[in-house]
Amino acid sequence: MLTLHTVADGSSVVVEGAVVAALGPYEELAAAYPGARVRRWPGILTPGLLNPYGPEILEHTYHPDPREADTYGTVPIGGARAREIFRADPSRLGASARRGVQRLFAHGTVAVAGELRAKAVLDVVQRSGLVFAARPDRLPGPVSLSPKPLVLLPGLAVGGPARFAVFDVPDRAGLVARGAATCVATVIEGRLVFRAR
């Protein structure tokens, strides 16, 4: 199925399956692909973000299940408390990683860096469609779902993977200023894996 994703300035991408079929202004693509389903988003369309903190976010942080809010709260838990939770019940690691991946998607992340060692986490990441990228020589700062500086991936290309994110900001400067929490949509392998409500 063809899907045409378009943003406020008219920048658009047509997705066919897991690949980018076309890039260009909305009017041109709508005319060339009249049968495509159209998804309109506010803000800017980007190739998505690389989060360099894959192990820290997915293996060293516990992402509580909403049903555990009374016990663990709703905010990710790191440090000694996370190690204690995983030590008490190692089976929590995979489920926590799935919730961590959803948090990454909600921040426009389409790639992670860093060496993941736990099989359960590797399986989750591979199934999610997140890609692995090289970790920068120098990490940008504290572990975050919205690290500073933000690392955008190379631009989209026709025939390339349909992997991108949309942020509700007027331009890239707005994205830098307001951060990755402004994400309204993330697409991985042509699938809409996150949409803001």
BAKOL-44798 format. One record per residue (C-alpha): x, y negated, z; residue in three letters. Coordinates in pm, whole numbers, plus 50000, padded with zeros to 5 digits. Layout:
// BAKOL-44798
XYZALA;...
This chain:
// BAKOL-44798
500005000050000MET;501204965149915LEU;501224938550185THR;502014901950126LEU;503324884550438HIS;503284846750416THR;504124818450655VAL;503144781950689ALA;505714768250441ASP;504634793350173GLY;507704815650201SER;506484850850138SER;507534886950108VAL;505694915749942VAL;506234949250111VAL;505684982249935GLU;506125011750166GLY;509385006350351ALA;511004982450102VAL;510814946149994VAL;509074945249654ALA;509274907549599ALA;510274874649761LEU;509094839849674GLY;506414813249713PRO;502954825149816TYR;501174812849502GLU;503524831849270GLU;503404864049469LEU;499634862849520ALA;499204859449142ALA;501704887349067ALA;500234911049331TYR;496474903849335PRO;495624936749510GLY;498024931749801ALA;496654928550153ARG;497584893650279VAL;498874886850630ARG;499224850050716ARG;501504839750999TRP;502384806451160PRO;506004795651166GLY;509024809450981ILE;509894842750824LEU;513374855750915THR;515364887650854PRO;514984895151225GLY;517394894851513LEU;520274916251635LEU;520284921252010ASN;523854929752115PRO;522724943852452TYR;521314977652345GLY;522754998452633PRO;522124971752895GLU;518464967452796ILE;517595003452712LEU;519805024652939GLU;520625002553238HIS;517274985053281THR;514025000753397TYR;510954987853211HIS;508004995553441PRO;504845011253309ASP;501904987153360PRO;500315014353577ARG;503305010853813GLU;502794973453869ALA;501884978454236ASP;505134997054299THR;507644981354060TYR;506014949553933GLY;505904941053564THR;509344925553510VAL;512274947253390PRO;514474959753675ILE;518254961153643GLY;521274968453857GLY;521324991954152ALA;517544994354172ARG;517305006753811ALA;520065032353875ARG;518185044254183GLU;514935048353984ILE;516675068053707PHE;518615089253959ARG;515395098154145ALA;513615108253822ASP;515815110953509PRO;512745117453292SER;511825080653333ARG;514675070153104LEU;512955079052774GLY;509635063052869ALA;511415032152998SER;513375029852670ALA;510115031452469ARG;508755002052667ARG;512114984352628GLY;511944988852250VAL;508464973252253GLN;509874943452443ARG;512664940552184LEU;510074941251902PHE;508134913752081ALA;511294892652056HIS;511844898251683GLY;514634923551730THR;515154947051436VAL;518694958751522ALA;520634966651838VAL;524344969051908ALA;526344986952170GLY;526995023852228GLU;523925042452349LEU;524905074152534ARG;521685089252668ALA;520065113452423LYS;516565103252533ALA;517335066752452VAL;519015074952121LEU;515945095052019ASP;513625066152107VAL;515695040851912VAL;516005063251606GLN;512265070551600ARG;511455033551642SER;513235023751321GLY;515594999451494LEU;518944999751318VAL;522365000051478PHE;524784972051406ALA;528304963551516ALA;528564947351854ARG;530154912651843PRO;533684910951985ASP;532484885652238ARG;529044889152389LEU;527054856852385PRO;526114854552751GLY;523964872153008PRO;521884902252907VAL;518614889752761SER;515794898652526LEU;516464864252376SER;520274861252388PRO;521974828252315LYS;523154823052056PRO;520584842451856LEU;522064865451592VAL;520054866351267LEU;520644895051028LEU;521544889150660PRO;518704876950437GLY;516024899150286LEU;516604912949934ALA;514294928149676VAL;514714965849696GLY;516144963050048GLY;514544974750369PRO;511324957350478ALA;512694947050816ARG;511954911950936PHE;510384890251204ALA;508174859351208VAL;508544832451474PHE;506014805151553ASP;508454776251520VAL;508784749451249PRO;512354758851146ASP;515514776951256ARG;516474748251484ALA;513144753351659GLY;513914790451693LEU;517274782751850VAL;515704757452087ALA;512664778052190ARG;514124813252166GLY;512974847352052ALA;509884847952275ALA;508204827751997THR;507964859451785CYS;504494865451638VAL;505264895751419ALA;507974921751368THR;508074945551072VAL;510284976551064ILE;510404999550760GLU;507344981450627GLY;505324988550943ARG;503954960651159LEU;505404971851493VAL;504574940351688PHE;501914913751651ARG;501284886551910ALA;497724885152034ARG;
